[in-house]
Amino acid sequence: MSISTRNLKNIFKLTRVQDTEIYEEPAHPSPWVPLSERLNPVIPSAVIYCEGSFGKIDGKTANGLVRHSLSYRIQSVIDNECAGLDAGEVLDNKANGIPIVANIEEALIDAESIPDYFIFGIAPTSGVLSDPDKNIILDAMARGMNIVNGLHEFLTDDPLFVESSLKNNVQIIDTRKHKNKRDLKTFSGQIHKVTCPRIAVMGTDCALGKRTTATILTNELTKRGLNVVLIATGQTGIIQGAKYGVALDAVPSQFCAGELESVIVQAYEKENPDIIIIEGQGALSHPAFSTSAFILRGSCPTGVILQHAPKRLHRSDFPDYPMPSVTSEINLIETFSDTSVIGLTLNHEDMSLDETRHAIDRYTTELGIPVTDALSQPVEQLIQIVTSALPQISGNLVTKS
């Protein structure tokens, strides 16, 4: 099947919104255009593909969507290794009614109708798809499902997938696909006109739970009456439906700080928030990633919450690189950027509840800052990190009954 110029124009139809080029349906929603604004008012259904990775580090996109999604109704997760289990039980020992199934056929039987979207929920270090993965996606397209792809390999650049989208009348969303270079922004200093507090959730490693902590903090502050904006900086947060965000690891380095600054300024001007929460990426000390540096530069945060996994011995996917100490990471952040680390949040992987509580007590004594675990401890402790550092917002909080 050949692809005519006319058909390509239909798929990648360009319009202008406030002098910014965006692709309209059925092309991918751009990271700088809120995904939630590009979808049907009725939240669409989705099945997540996460074969062999659900509940693990490489399954972080699926894990995040199961815990929180504004853009999709998650109907099931495909992972033959965990088939028959409840997704919430696997992640957090708390059932959420989302079943894990063995394959796409079981997903369709469970859904009773064709889900609107098939989300590729694995985030491998390579950032590319294997041949079996490609076949699975093509199968989903043939069954009438739109595709959400968060990898660095863009399906809208592959003629095979473009042909399939035309043949089956489905959309492909390449979440990480960024603007044309001529539309990218460099840092301008406009961030200093943002007068509300900006809290960045950074970490000592990648795949550590920074996005989860940022999401919980955003949701809880919102429940307590604050106008809060979450800035997503990775593909998962954008897929989840964050209204403002940019997949920084897909942006040329010269423009990373400026693109993040631009998104934050836009959010500030449009939403007039009480506080802005910025999702971190990687770690400032991590030799393989630079995104943390751009986040600190682009957001110029008022304060930083640092996330750490006490039992993790080496960097994720880098067994020859030991984890840094919390103290060294704090010193690095505060030396690199004009900010302060206002609290520590823990990832309790491989830890019992008692071990987690002991670690909280130990770090609180050693560091002299509030410490908690956003998933296992009362959420009030997480809120206290912010209110202790920013007493000016405490008076605006509504006491939760």
N, C-alpha and C positions, 0 to 999 in steps of 0.2 A: 504493500500500500504506500503510495507516494503522498507527500504532504504538500499541498498547494500553498502558495503565498497567501491566498485569501484565508485558508484555514488557520495558518499560523497567526495571522492578524486577529482572527476571532479568539484564539487562545490567549494571545499576549496583547490584548487590546490596551492601548495606553490612553490615559486621561491625565488632566492636571488638576491637582488640588493644592491651592495655596503655593503654586510654583514648584511643587514636588511631584515628580513622576511616580505613579503607582500603577501596578498591574491590577486590572479588574478581573472579576471572575470570568473564566475558570482558572486563571493563573494564580500563583501563590500570593497570599497577602504579604506585603512587605513588612519587615520587622518594625519599621518606624510608623506603620499604620496599625492601630489596635486590631488584633485578630477578632475580638469580640464584636467589633463594629462591622466586620465583613461577613458575618454569618447570619443565617436565618434567625429572626426573633425567637423562634422556638428552638431551644437548645438541641443541637443535633446529637444523634447517638453515635457511639464509636466502640470499636473493638481494638485492643492494643496487642500488638505482636511483640513478645519478649522471650522468645525461645531460649531456654537455658540460662536466663539472666534475671528473672524476676526476683526481687528481694536482694539482689547482689549489686555491686558497684556499677557494672555496665548496664544494669537495668534502671538507672536512676531516672530516666525519662518516664518509664512506665510507673516506677514507684511514686514519683511526684504526682502524676495524673490520677493515680488511684487515691492518693491522700487529698488532692485538691484539684478541681477543674471547674472553671467558670464557663468554658467554651464547649464542653462536650459532656454528654451523659455516658459514662463508661459502663458498658454492658458486660464485658468479660475481658479477661487477659489470656492470651495464648502462650502457654509454656508447658510442654509435655512433662517436664521434670516435676512440676507442682500441680499437675492436673488433678481435679477433684477437691482441691482445697479452696478456702475463702481467701481472697487477696488481702483483706484487712488482717486476718489472722496471721498470714505469713509475714506481713510487714510489722504490725504493731500489737499482735496478740489480741486483737479486737475485731470481731466480725463486722464487715460492712456490706455484705450481700452481693459483692462482685465476685463471681465464680472464676476460677482458673480452669481453662479447658485445654485439651491436648492438641487441637488443630483447628483450622478455619471451618471445617465442616461442623464440628461440635459447637463452635461459636455461633454459627448461623442457626443451628437447632435450638440453642439456648435463647437466642434473640427472637426467634419466631418470625423474623423478617430481616431483610438486608439492612445492616447498620449503614448509617450515612457515611461514616469515615472509618478507614483502616489506618491506625497510627503505628508507625514503626517506633517502638518504645525502647530500643537498645541504643546505647551510646558507646560504641567500641572506641578504643584509643585511636585506631586507624582512621576513623571518621568516614569509612567507605563501606559499601555493601558487598557481601559475598554473592556468588552466583546463586546459591540456594535462596538467599534473601531476596534477590531480584525476582526469582521465579514465584516466590510467595506473594510479592507485591503485585506482579502481573496477574496472578490468579485472583487476587482481591479485586483488581480493576475489572477483570473479565466478569466478575460477579456483580459489578455495579457499584462498588465502593470507591469514594473519593480517597485520596492518599495524603497523609501528613508525614512528611519526611524531615527529620531534624538534623541530618548528617551534612557533612561538608560536600558530599557528592550530590549534585543537583540533578534530580530526575527530569526537570524541565529542559535540561541541556542534552538529554539522551534521546535520539530519534526514536528508539524502540518504545520508550515510555510515552513520548509525545504521540506516536501513532496509536498506542493503546488508549490514551485518554480521548483521542478523537473517535476511535472505533466504538468505545464503550460509553462515551458522553460523560466522562467523570473528570474531576479536577485533580490537580497535583499541587500541593502546598509545600514548597521548599522553604522551610522556616528560616534557614540561615542565609538565604540569598539576599544580598544587600543591594543598596542603590547603585546606580551608575556612578562612577568615580567623580564625574563632574558635579554631582549633587552632594558629595560628602563634605562635611564641615570640619575645619580645624578648630582647635581651642581658641576662644576669644576673650575669656575673662568674664563673660556674662554671668557665669555661675555665682559671682560675688554679689549680684543683684537679687539672688534668691535669699530672702531673709529668714525663712522658716528653718528649723533644725533639719539636718540631713544626717541620717545614721546609716553607715555602711556595715554590712555583716560580712566580715572577712574570715579567713581560715588559715590553718596551718598545713592544709593539703587540699587537693581536689576531691570531689565526690564525698564530701564530708557532712553535708546537711545544711549548708549555708542558706540555700533557697528555702528549705523547709522552715528553718528558724525565722527567716525574714517573712515568710508567708504567715506563720503563726502570729508573729508580732504584729504584722499589719492587720490581720483579722481581729485580734483581741483589742488593739487600740481603737479600731473602728467600732467594735461593739461597745466600747466605753465612751463613745461620743465624739471622738476626734475625727477630723477629716484627714485621712492618711492616703498617701500615694505610694505604691510599690513600683520601683523601677526594676524591671527584669533585664538581666545582662547576658542571659543564655537562652538556648532554644527551648528548654523545658518550661521556663517561666512564661515565655511567649506563647507556647502551645497551650499552657494552662489558662491563658486568657488575660494576662496582665495588660492593662490598658496602655501602659507606656513601657517601651523597652527597645533594646537593640542587642543582637547577638554579636557581642564584641569580638569573639574569636574568629569571626568571618570578615571583619572589617580591616582594611590595610592599616598597619600600625600608626602611620602618620595621622590618621583621622579618628583613632579610637577615643582619645580624650575629648575631642571636639564633638563627636557624635553623641557621646554620653552626656556631655554638658548640654548640648542642644535639646536632647530629650527631657532632661531635668528642668531646664528653663521653660520648655513648652508645657510640661506638667504643672509647674508652679504658676504660670500665667493663666492657664485654663482652669485649674482646679482650686487655686488659692488654699493649699493644704496647710494644716497645722504642723505636719511633720512629713518628711519624705524618707522612705526606707529604700536603700540601694542593695540589691543582691550582689554579693561578691562572687569571684571566680578564682579557682586555683589557690595559690598562696604567694605572697610577695617574695618569700624566700625560695620558692620552687624554681629550680633551674630550667625546667621545661616550659614554663608558661610566663607570659608577661602581662596578662590581662589585669592582674591585681594592681600593678603599677598604674595602668591607664584608669582604673576605677578610682584610685586615690587622687590622681591628677584631675580627672574630669569632673568628679563630684565634690572635691574639696570638703570632705565630710566634717560635720561638727563633732562627731564622735564615732568610734568604731566598736562594734561587738565582735569579739573573736571567737571562732568555733574551733574545737580541738577534740580529737579522739585519744584519750589517755592510753588505751591498749594497742593502738596502731603503732607498729614498730618501724615501718618504712613507708615511704611515699607510695600511694596507690599506683600500681603498674610499674614501679621503679624500685625493685628489691635492693638495689645497691645504694639507695639514698635514704638514710635514716630520717625519721621524723624530727623536726626541730623542737626545742623546748618552747613552752608557752612564753617564758620570759624573753627568750631571744627573738621570737616573732613580734612580741609587743615592742621591744626596743627598736627593731627594724622598722616597724610601721610608724612609730612616733618620731624616729629619726628621718625617715623618708618624707613624711607628710606632716603638715602643721595641724595635727589632730591628737586626740587622746583615746586610748582604749578604755572604754567605760564599763566593760563587763565581759565575762567569759561564759560561753555556752558549750556544753559537752555533747559529744556523740557517744552514746553508751554501748557501741558495738563491742561484743564479747565481754560485757560487764553485767554482773547481777545488779539488782536494785540497791543492795547494801554497798556494793563496790562503788556504784555511782554516787551515792550519798557521801561516802567517805572521801571520794575524790573532790566532790563539791566543797566539803569542809576543809580539805587540805589546801586546795587552790585559793579559797577565800582567805585563809590565814596567810599563805605565802604572798599573794598578790595585793591584798587589801582592796579588792574590787568585788562587786557582786558576781556570784557564779551560780549557774543553774543548768538544767538539761531541759530543753524546750518540749521534748516528747514525754519524758517520764516524770517530771516534777510539776507542781502546781503552776499554772500559767502566770499567777500573780508574781512569781519570782522573776519571770522574764520582763513583765511590765515594770517591776521595781528597778531593773537595770536602767531603763530609760528615765523614769521619774526621778531617780536619785541624781542622775547627771543633768537632767533638764527640769528642775523644780517649777519652771514657769509654765509647763504644760499640765502639771498635776491638778491645778484648779479647774481645768476643763474636763477632767475625766469624770464619767458617770460611774458611781459605785455599782458593781455588778451584783445583782440579787442571786 
